[in-house]
Amino acid sequence: MELVDKLAEQYAEKYTTNDDELLQKIYTETLNQHPLAHMISGAVLGKFLSMLSELFKPRYVLDIGTFTGFSAICLAKGLKKDGELHTIELREADAEKSKENFKLSKWNNQIHLHIGNALQVIPSLPYSWDMVFIDADKTGYIEYYEMVLPRLRDDGLIIADNVLFHGQVLEKEITGKNALAVDAFNRHVAADTRTEQLILTVRDGLMLIKKTNQ
């Protein structure tokens, strides 16, 4: 199911400020060379992440699901001078490609790449997070959320990608483990009195999550 009209997407990209040269390079190379190129954040989403980071000016950012490094660099743009971005990738080949891309970035010294299972890596990172971006295996979303929420600052933000999952969560009868997992995650967050959430119909759906003032 096409959630956003292609012409609307093209129009949005046309009137959205272009990515910098490095991000354009990563985006183009991923589309042309990676067999799972559809997993990369689009140009509009990338700019959205960059703007949020620049507005929040975070000290500690967690990026769950590095892929080829596009979203990590977007999120690094607003880091404080002493800030750190920690990004986690399970697949070694993608981690190596990300490492190459990070070396070309002026935030290279602030980006820390962890290779392995996020469920094992996250507990080893002793930080209070200002921003968290979840864009990894959909069946792990609830566990990632529960792991990071206690360590999210009161004014922090969790961003979860693909919460509409290609429109499959809109079907009368949801099938497929990923769509079922995403729907379960959306329901889980909506029922959590510790947080408030907002779903945006950007690309494949984004959920913004913040702690409630209780």
Backbone bond lengths (Angstrom), bond angles and torsions (degrees), N, CA, C in turn:
res aa  C-N    CA-C-N  psi(-1)  N-CA   C-N-CA  omega(-1)  CA-C   N-CA-C  phi
1 M - - - 1.462 - - 1.535 109.30 -
2 E 1.332 116.22 127.51 1.465 120.95 176.81 1.525 108.82 -86.16
3 L 1.316 117.15 111.31 1.462 120.67 -176.42 1.527 112.24 -79.96
4 V 1.325 116.36 -34.96 1.461 120.92 -178.59 1.523 108.49 -119.52
5 D 1.314 116.10 128.33 1.454 120.97 179.12 1.531 110.35 -57.06
6 K 1.329 117.02 134.98 1.458 121.06 -177.75 1.521 112.01 -58.70
7 L 1.332 116.33 -38.46 1.465 119.30 178.90 1.527 110.55 -64.54
8 A 1.332 116.92 -37.59 1.463 120.73 177.97 1.526 110.55 -65.84
9 E 1.342 116.58 -40.47 1.462 120.43 177.86 1.528 110.44 -63.12
10 Q 1.322 116.15 -44.28 1.461 120.00 179.88 1.524 111.19 -64.49
11 Y 1.326 116.30 -38.31 1.465 121.07 178.60 1.533 109.83 -64.91
12 A 1.343 116.20 -43.86 1.465 120.66 179.31 1.527 110.78 -61.68
13 E 1.323 116.91 -42.86 1.469 120.53 179.14 1.527 110.99 -64.96
14 K 1.326 116.18 -38.08 1.465 120.88 -178.58 1.519 111.60 -61.33
15 Y 1.329 116.33 -37.98 1.456 120.41 -175.39 1.532 113.00 -106.38
16 T 1.330 115.34 18.38 1.466 121.16 171.94 1.528 107.39 -105.09
17 T 1.327 117.02 136.76 1.460 120.99 -179.91 1.523 110.39 -53.15
18 N 1.320 116.48 133.65 1.456 121.57 -177.37 1.527 111.51 -63.28
19 D 1.329 115.42 149.21 1.456 120.94 172.06 1.523 109.26 -64.76
20 D 1.326 115.85 161.07 1.458 118.24 174.30 1.533 109.47 -70.53
21 E 1.299 115.53 172.64 1.471 120.88 -172.96 1.523 112.57 -59.71
22 L 1.336 117.45 -40.74 1.465 120.72 -178.53 1.525 110.84 -65.53
23 L 1.339 117.66 -45.58 1.460 120.08 -179.77 1.526 111.50 -64.52
24 Q 1.320 117.28 -37.12 1.469 120.14 176.25 1.525 110.06 -63.14
25 K 1.335 116.67 -40.36 1.464 121.55 178.66 1.531 110.57 -62.63
26 I 1.325 117.12 -47.83 1.469 121.07 -179.57 1.523 110.04 -61.80
27 Y 1.319 116.02 -44.37 1.460 120.96 -178.11 1.530 110.92 -61.92
28 T 1.328 116.72 -48.44 1.462 121.73 -178.35 1.516 111.62 -64.91
29 E 1.330 117.11 -45.67 1.464 120.60 -179.86 1.528 111.52 -63.10
30 T 1.326 116.60 -39.84 1.464 119.76 179.48 1.522 110.62 -64.65
31 L 1.337 116.64 -44.68 1.465 120.39 179.38 1.523 111.60 -61.91
32 N 1.324 116.54 -37.95 1.465 120.67 -174.82 1.523 113.89 -84.37
33 Q 1.332 117.23 -24.46 1.457 119.14 -169.42 1.525 115.27 -119.77
34 H 1.318 118.32 -22.53 1.473 119.35 -172.70 1.531 110.77 -94.42
35 P 1.340 117.82 131.70 1.474 120.16 -179.74 1.532 113.20 -66.54
36 L 1.329 117.26 -18.24 1.464 121.47 178.22 1.531 110.20 -113.51
37 A 1.317 115.62 39.98 1.468 121.22 -174.01 1.523 113.46 -58.58
38 H 1.338 117.11 -26.07 1.468 120.33 -178.91 1.530 112.23 -63.50
39 M 1.326 117.20 -13.17 1.459 120.68 -177.14 1.528 112.88 -80.77
40 I 1.326 117.79 -13.41 1.460 119.12 -177.51 1.526 110.63 -74.23
41 S 1.335 116.21 144.41 1.458 120.85 175.09 1.524 109.06 -64.07
42 G 1.324 117.42 139.68 1.454 120.98 179.71 1.524 111.36 -75.09
43 A 1.333 115.36 173.07 1.461 120.83 -177.18 1.527 112.12 -62.47
44 V 1.336 117.47 -41.53 1.464 120.96 -178.97 1.523 110.27 -67.71
45 L 1.332 117.39 -44.46 1.456 120.62 177.47 1.520 110.73 -63.29
46 G 1.322 116.35 -39.96 1.461 120.05 178.16 1.516 111.70 -59.43
47 K 1.324 116.75 -43.84 1.460 120.44 178.88 1.526 110.48 -66.37
48 F 1.326 116.96 -36.22 1.461 120.94 177.09 1.529 110.45 -60.98
49 L 1.338 116.90 -45.51 1.464 120.96 179.00 1.523 111.09 -63.90
50 S 1.323 116.52 -41.87 1.467 120.52 178.56 1.522 111.21 -60.85
51 M 1.325 116.32 -45.73 1.465 120.41 -178.88 1.526 111.26 -64.05
52 L 1.335 117.17 -42.86 1.457 119.68 177.72 1.522 110.87 -59.31
53 S 1.317 116.17 -44.66 1.459 120.58 179.93 1.532 111.02 -63.05
54 E 1.324 116.02 -42.91 1.463 119.71 -179.06 1.528 111.44 -67.32
55 L 1.333 117.43 -30.65 1.462 121.10 177.51 1.531 111.49 -77.32
56 F 1.337 116.45 -40.36 1.460 120.78 -177.88 1.524 112.41 -75.84
57 K 1.348 116.66 -31.98 1.459 122.19 -174.89 1.541 110.91 50.17
58 P 1.316 116.34 60.37 1.469 120.93 -174.47 1.531 112.82 -72.68
59 R 1.316 114.48 156.22 1.468 120.19 172.72 1.538 109.85 -96.89
60 Y 1.336 116.09 -39.88 1.463 119.52 -179.68 1.526 110.22 -128.46
61 V 1.333 114.82 122.49 1.466 122.17 -179.44 1.524 108.62 -122.11
62 L 1.327 116.13 138.22 1.464 121.95 175.33 1.515 108.81 -116.83
63 D 1.325 116.07 127.48 1.466 123.09 179.87 1.526 107.44 -118.40
64 I 1.323 117.04 108.03 1.463 121.16 -177.39 1.524 108.43 -96.65
65 G 1.329 116.40 103.56 1.465 122.64 -176.55 1.516 110.64 109.13
66 T 1.327 116.78 84.28 1.466 121.72 -173.68 1.522 112.22 -74.10
67 F 1.321 116.51 -42.75 1.464 124.78 -172.19 1.530 109.00 56.67
68 T 1.329 120.35 -115.79 1.472 120.01 179.50 1.529 112.62 -103.02
69 G 1.323 117.18 11.67 1.461 120.68 171.84 1.509 116.92 95.50
70 F 1.336 118.11 -0.16 1.468 121.86 -175.62 1.534 111.39 -61.42
71 S 1.327 117.29 -53.39 1.464 119.98 -176.47 1.525 111.77 -66.67
72 A 1.322 117.19 -34.76 1.465 120.25 179.84 1.525 111.15 -61.83
73 I 1.317 116.48 -43.24 1.464 119.90 179.51 1.530 110.41 -67.55
74 C 1.319 116.49 -39.27 1.471 119.37 175.65 1.526 110.60 -58.02
75 L 1.326 116.54 -46.20 1.462 121.17 -177.24 1.521 112.70 -72.07
76 A 1.319 117.31 -22.57 1.467 120.98 -179.72 1.526 112.46 -76.06
77 K 1.304 117.17 -15.40 1.469 120.10 -171.55 1.526 114.36 -62.94
78 G 1.338 117.84 -27.35 1.454 119.69 -178.67 1.516 114.16 -101.33
79 L 1.327 117.42 5.64 1.464 120.41 -176.60 1.529 112.03 -56.84
80 K 1.328 115.26 141.46 1.460 119.66 170.30 1.524 108.66 -63.18
81 K 1.331 116.82 161.85 1.469 120.13 -176.67 1.517 112.05 -59.06
82 D 1.340 117.22 -32.14 1.457 120.35 178.19 1.529 111.73 -100.06
83 G 1.344 116.45 15.93 1.456 121.19 -176.27 1.515 113.65 -79.87
84 E 1.333 114.87 164.51 1.459 121.22 179.39 1.523 109.61 -138.06
85 L 1.315 115.59 141.35 1.457 121.84 171.72 1.519 108.07 -115.62
86 H 1.322 116.09 124.86 1.461 121.28 178.17 1.516 108.28 -110.15
87 T 1.319 115.90 124.60 1.459 121.27 -176.44 1.525 109.58 -125.49
88 I 1.322 115.76 141.85 1.474 121.58 -171.56 1.524 109.93 -121.87
89 E 1.334 116.09 129.21 1.460 121.37 178.44 1.529 109.56 -133.92
90 L 1.317 116.06 131.66 1.461 121.55 -179.22 1.524 111.93 -80.21
91 R 1.336 117.32 -40.55 1.461 121.73 -174.25 1.531 110.66 -83.38
92 E 1.313 116.38 123.02 1.469 121.27 -174.87 1.527 112.28 -63.54
93 A 1.338 117.30 -38.83 1.469 119.88 -178.41 1.530 110.40 -63.49
94 D 1.325 116.66 -43.08 1.466 119.85 178.45 1.522 110.70 -67.23
95 A 1.328 116.96 -37.40 1.464 120.69 178.44 1.526 110.69 -62.51
96 E 1.324 117.01 -40.92 1.463 120.17 179.24 1.527 110.99 -65.41
97 K 1.322 116.35 -40.85 1.464 119.60 178.08 1.528 110.21 -65.27
98 S 1.313 116.85 -41.14 1.462 120.33 177.79 1.518 110.81 -61.10
99 K 1.326 115.91 -41.63 1.464 120.57 -179.85 1.531 110.26 -59.15
100 E 1.323 115.94 -42.04 1.471 120.18 177.55 1.529 110.63 -61.73
101 N 1.335 116.00 -43.12 1.464 120.18 -179.26 1.524 111.92 -67.72
102 F 1.335 116.62 -38.47 1.461 119.90 179.42 1.524 111.58 -63.46
103 K 1.323 116.99 -34.75 1.466 120.90 -179.66 1.519 111.99 -62.97
104 L 1.332 116.34 -23.20 1.463 121.15 179.17 1.526 111.85 -87.56
105 S 1.325 116.12 -5.15 1.466 121.66 -176.06 1.523 111.37 -96.85
106 K 1.314 116.72 146.43 1.471 119.81 177.74 1.522 112.06 -72.72
107 W 1.343 117.34 -7.97 1.458 121.16 177.23 1.531 111.84 -99.31
108 N 1.333 116.77 12.97 1.459 121.15 -174.43 1.525 112.37 -53.01
109 N 1.334 117.64 -42.22 1.466 120.99 -177.27 1.525 112.76 -71.96
110 Q 1.335 116.58 -14.28 1.466 120.41 -179.61 1.527 112.84 -101.32
111 I 1.338 116.00 -9.96 1.464 120.52 -179.46 1.525 109.06 -98.02
112 H 1.326 115.77 125.49 1.463 121.71 -179.10 1.535 108.73 -116.95
113 L 1.314 115.10 115.89 1.462 121.69 -176.33 1.524 110.27 -95.65
114 H 1.325 116.01 128.84 1.459 122.10 177.98 1.527 108.62 -116.55
115 I 1.318 116.44 126.93 1.466 121.31 -179.65 1.521 108.86 -102.50
116 G 1.330 116.34 121.62 1.456 119.57 179.13 1.508 112.06 150.18
117 N 1.322 115.72 -170.92 1.456 122.86 -179.46 1.527 109.21 -76.40
118 A 1.324 116.58 123.57 1.463 120.92 -176.84 1.524 112.20 -58.71
119 L 1.330 117.65 -32.84 1.463 120.68 -179.77 1.523 111.66 -65.11
120 Q 1.320 116.68 -23.09 1.458 121.12 177.13 1.527 111.61 -94.29
121 V 1.331 116.17 -32.49 1.468 120.22 -176.90 1.524 111.88 -75.87
122 I 1.337 117.47 -44.01 1.468 121.41 -174.16 1.533 112.58 -53.92
123 P 1.340 119.79 -46.82 1.471 119.27 -178.88 1.536 113.36 -63.77
124 S 1.330 116.94 -18.90 1.465 120.16 -178.02 1.530 112.81 -86.03
125 L 1.323 117.24 -4.98 1.465 120.96 -177.38 1.533 109.26 -99.49
126 P 1.330 118.14 110.79 1.471 122.01 -171.44 1.530 113.70 -89.24
127 Y 1.327 116.47 57.95 1.462 119.19 -176.07 1.523 111.00 -125.15
128 S 1.333 114.61 156.98 1.459 121.05 168.07 1.518 106.04 -98.41
129 W 1.309 117.17 121.05 1.459 121.04 -169.47 1.530 112.26 -86.64
130 D 1.324 114.90 136.86 1.468 121.26 172.93 1.520 110.60 -89.36
131 M 1.332 115.79 -36.80 1.459 121.63 178.42 1.516 108.80 -141.59
132 V 1.336 115.15 141.56 1.462 121.48 175.73 1.527 107.85 -133.39
133 F 1.326 116.73 130.87 1.464 121.77 176.19 1.523 108.12 -115.15
134 I 1.332 116.39 118.78 1.468 121.79 179.81 1.521 108.81 -104.53
135 D 1.327 115.82 113.34 1.463 121.43 179.72 1.527 108.16 -149.87
136 A 1.309 115.35 62.46 1.460 120.99 -176.73 1.530 108.92 -130.54
137 D 1.337 117.13 -152.59 1.466 120.10 -179.06 1.530 109.42 -61.14
138 K 1.314 115.54 130.73 1.465 121.24 -171.82 1.537 111.86 -67.97
139 T 1.321 116.94 -29.77 1.463 119.62 -179.44 1.525 111.73 -69.64
140 G 1.325 117.65 -12.22 1.463 120.86 -179.92 1.512 114.21 -100.69
141 Y 1.327 117.49 -0.37 1.467 120.16 -173.42 1.532 113.89 -56.77
142 I 1.325 117.83 -45.77 1.459 119.78 -177.65 1.531 110.30 -63.97
143 E 1.316 117.29 -41.79 1.462 120.19 179.17 1.520 111.29 -65.33
144 Y 1.330 117.34 -41.77 1.464 119.58 177.67 1.524 110.28 -61.03
145 Y 1.317 115.70 -45.79 1.465 121.57 -179.91 1.519 110.90 -57.60
146 E 1.320 116.40 -47.92 1.460 120.53 -178.13 1.528 112.12 -67.28
147 M 1.326 116.44 -29.02 1.462 120.16 178.30 1.529 112.06 -72.97
148 V 1.326 116.32 -40.66 1.463 118.89 -172.73 1.528 113.35 -89.10
149 L 1.330 118.05 -26.06 1.463 119.75 -174.78 1.529 113.38 -57.88
150 P 1.340 120.07 -44.41 1.465 119.19 179.57 1.526 113.08 -63.06
151 R 1.338 116.31 -21.69 1.464 120.34 -178.59 1.526 112.34 -102.43
152 L 1.320 116.77 7.55 1.460 121.18 177.90 1.521 108.85 -82.86
153 R 1.321 116.99 131.73 1.465 120.07 177.51 1.528 109.58 -62.89
154 D 1.308 116.21 156.45 1.458 120.36 -177.24 1.522 112.72 -58.57
155 D 1.328 116.11 -31.83 1.468 119.57 178.34 1.524 111.50 -103.20
156 G 1.339 116.48 20.15 1.456 121.13 -177.88 1.524 112.80 -85.54
157 L 1.333 115.41 176.38 1.461 121.22 -174.98 1.519 110.51 -141.07
158 I 1.330 115.58 132.92 1.469 122.10 169.64 1.520 107.46 -105.03
159 I 1.334 116.79 133.36 1.463 122.60 177.42 1.531 106.78 -119.04
160 A 1.315 117.35 120.55 1.462 121.74 178.39 1.526 109.24 -111.30
161 D 1.324 116.28 127.87 1.464 121.30 -177.67 1.530 110.62 -94.96
162 N 1.329 114.94 161.50 1.473 123.67 174.31 1.527 113.28 63.83
163 V 1.341 117.94 32.40 1.465 119.35 -176.31 1.533 112.74 -78.29
164 L 1.328 117.81 -3.85 1.467 120.98 171.03 1.528 110.97 -103.74
165 F 1.306 116.41 -11.70 1.458 125.82 175.90 1.533 113.22 38.53
166 H 1.325 114.28 68.31 1.466 121.91 175.58 1.533 112.92 57.71
167 G 1.311 116.24 23.86 1.460 120.82 179.90 1.520 114.52 82.28
168 Q 1.334 116.86 -2.12 1.466 119.59 -176.02 1.522 112.38 -68.11
169 V 1.349 117.49 -26.38 1.469 119.40 178.81 1.527 111.72 -73.25
170 L 1.342 116.60 -9.65 1.460 120.83 179.68 1.524 112.53 -90.39
171 E 1.329 116.39 -9.24 1.455 120.19 -178.12 1.532 110.64 -66.86
172 K 1.313 115.61 149.01 1.467 120.72 179.51 1.521 110.31 -59.63
173 E 1.323 115.44 -41.08 1.465 120.72 176.00 1.520 107.38 -121.96
174 I 1.315 116.96 108.44 1.453 122.00 -177.35 1.520 109.73 -78.32
175 T 1.321 116.36 129.51 1.458 121.54 177.72 1.528 108.67 -127.98
176 G 1.313 116.44 163.91 1.462 120.66 -179.82 1.515 109.89 90.72
177 K 1.333 116.59 133.25 1.467 120.16 -172.76 1.526 112.79 -64.14
178 N 1.344 118.13 -34.79 1.459 119.51 -178.54 1.524 111.85 -70.81
179 A 1.323 116.75 -44.11 1.461 120.15 178.60 1.526 110.52 -63.97
180 L 1.326 116.44 -41.22 1.462 120.36 177.90 1.529 110.92 -63.36
181 A 1.348 116.06 -39.44 1.466 120.71 179.97 1.524 111.01 -66.85
182 V 1.328 116.93 -41.45 1.462 120.57 179.34 1.523 110.61 -65.90
183 D 1.335 116.69 -43.20 1.460 120.25 178.16 1.534 110.60 -62.04
184 A 1.315 116.58 -40.24 1.464 120.77 178.04 1.527 110.72 -64.19
185 F 1.325 116.07 -39.45 1.468 120.31 177.66 1.528 110.73 -63.19
186 N 1.326 116.56 -47.20 1.466 120.39 -179.77 1.531 110.91 -58.75
187 R 1.319 116.17 -42.88 1.464 120.77 178.89 1.533 111.17 -66.65
188 H 1.322 115.29 -39.17 1.466 121.19 -179.36 1.521 110.96 -61.54
189 V 1.322 116.36 -47.44 1.469 120.61 -179.39 1.529 110.41 -67.06
190 A 1.329 116.62 -42.33 1.466 120.53 -178.57 1.536 111.53 -61.37
191 A 1.324 116.97 -29.97 1.466 121.09 -178.78 1.525 112.82 -89.19
192 D 1.322 117.30 -3.15 1.468 121.81 -175.61 1.528 109.84 -87.10
193 T 1.313 116.83 112.94 1.470 120.48 -178.29 1.522 112.94 -73.80
194 R 1.344 116.62 -6.51 1.468 119.39 178.74 1.523 112.22 -79.14
195 T 1.334 116.72 -14.11 1.461 119.85 -172.68 1.525 112.17 -134.85
196 E 1.332 113.72 162.88 1.459 122.47 167.62 1.517 106.98 -118.37
197 Q 1.326 116.63 148.90 1.460 118.57 -176.14 1.522 111.30 -140.49
198 L 1.315 113.86 155.42 1.461 121.72 178.47 1.519 108.11 -140.46
199 I 1.345 116.92 126.07 1.461 120.26 175.87 1.523 109.06 -98.26
200 L 1.316 115.08 127.54 1.460 122.23 175.67 1.517 109.09 -106.87
201 T 1.319 116.35 137.04 1.474 120.09 -179.80 1.523 109.97 -88.72
202 V 1.314 116.19 52.82 1.465 123.49 174.73 1.512 107.84 -93.30
203 R 1.326 115.55 123.02 1.460 121.43 179.14 1.529 110.47 55.28
204 D 1.334 118.46 -109.84 1.464 120.91 -176.80 1.527 111.71 -102.92
205 G 1.328 116.39 19.18 1.456 120.99 178.00 1.514 113.06 94.09
206 L 1.338 115.96 125.98 1.463 122.34 176.23 1.516 108.56 -122.43
207 M 1.321 117.47 137.66 1.462 120.60 171.76 1.518 108.57 -112.02
208 L 1.337 115.87 125.75 1.457 121.92 174.13 1.523 107.18 -99.71
209 I 1.317 116.26 130.78 1.469 121.84 -173.79 1.516 109.54 -130.06
210 K 1.333 117.00 129.46 1.461 121.19 174.00 1.513 109.57 -134.72
211 K 1.336 114.65 156.60 1.462 119.57 179.03 1.519 110.30 -70.23
212 T 1.330 115.77 146.74 1.454 119.92 175.29 1.522 109.50 -80.69
213 N 1.321 116.71 158.26 1.464 121.37 179.47 1.520 109.85 -89.51
214 Q 1.325 114.73 75.84 1.462 119.59 -179.45 1.524 109.73 -116.93
